[in-house]
Amino acid sequence: MALTRKDVEKVSLLARLRLSDGELETLSSELAQIVAYVDQLSEVGTDDVEPMAHAVEVSNVFSNDEVRPSLNRRDALANAPNHNERAYLVPPVLGD
C-alpha cells in the first residue's frame, strides 16, 4: 500500500493539524517508509505461529494472601510530610 501526499493531507485534516508544505513533504516521505516497513512484515511466514496474548509465557502473577502484622500508626506516619498523630494531613481539594 503506497501512501501519498493526498493521504497525509486527509489525515492531517481529520486530526485538525495545520501543516506547512515542507511538513507535508517530510511526513509523506516518512510515513510512506513506515507503511513500506509494515508491508514488509506481512511477508513473514506466521502459519505455524500460535496466537498469543503475551510475548512471554505468563502464569499466575499474584502472590498468595497471607495474614501478616501491619505497620503501627507511628511507623506508618513516620515519613508523612504532614500528619496529626492519627492520620495524614493533605491540602483541601474542594476548597474550604
N, C-alpha and C positions, 0 to 999 in steps of 0.2 A: 504494500500500500504506500503510495507516494503522498507526501504531504506538500501542499502548495502554499504559496503566499496567501492565496484567497482563503484557504482553510484557516490559516493563522489569523487573518483579519476577522473572520467569522467568530472564532473562539475569543479573540480579544474583545469583540463587540459584546458577546454573551457574558464575558467576565467583567464588563464595564471598565476595560483598560484602554487608556488613550496612549497609543504607541506611535512614535515617530517613524518615518520611512526607514531610517537606519536600524531602529529597533526591530521593525518588521522583517527586514532582510536578515538580520542576525538571528532572530528567533526562528524564522522559516528554515534557515540552514541548520541550526542546532536541533530543532525538533524533528527535521527530516532525518538527521543522523540517528536520533533516538528511536524513531519508528523503524528505521532500517535495522537497527540492532535487535529490536523486539521481533521483527520478521525473521531475522537470522536465528533467533532462539526457537522459533517454531519448527525449524529443520531438525532439531534434536529428537532422536527417537525415544519415545516415552511409552511404547506399547507394553513393556514388561515392568513398568514402574507402578507400584500400587499407590493409589491416592492416600494422602495423609493430611492430618490437621496440624502437625508439628514437624519441624525439620529433624528433631531428635526424639528418640523414644521417651515418652513421659509416663511415669507411673504415679501412684498416689503421692502428691507433694505435700500433704498435710501431715503434721505430727500428731501423735496420739494425745488426747486430752488427759492431762494428769493434774490432780489436785496438788497444789503447792502453796506454801505460805506467800502472802502478798507483802509488798513493802508496807512498813508502818508509815503513818502520816508524816512524821517528821522527816524521814528519808525521802518520801515522795515529793515533798515541798522544798527539799534542800537546795535545788538548783533553780527554783522558780524566781524570776526577777521581782515578782511582787505577790505576796500572799499575806493572809491574816491568821496564820497558825491553824486554820481549818480548811482553807481552800485557796485555789489560785485566784488572783485578782486581775481582771482584764479591763481595758477601757470599754465604756458602753458603746454598743454598736448602733442602737436605735435612738440614741440621744438621751437627754436627761429624763 
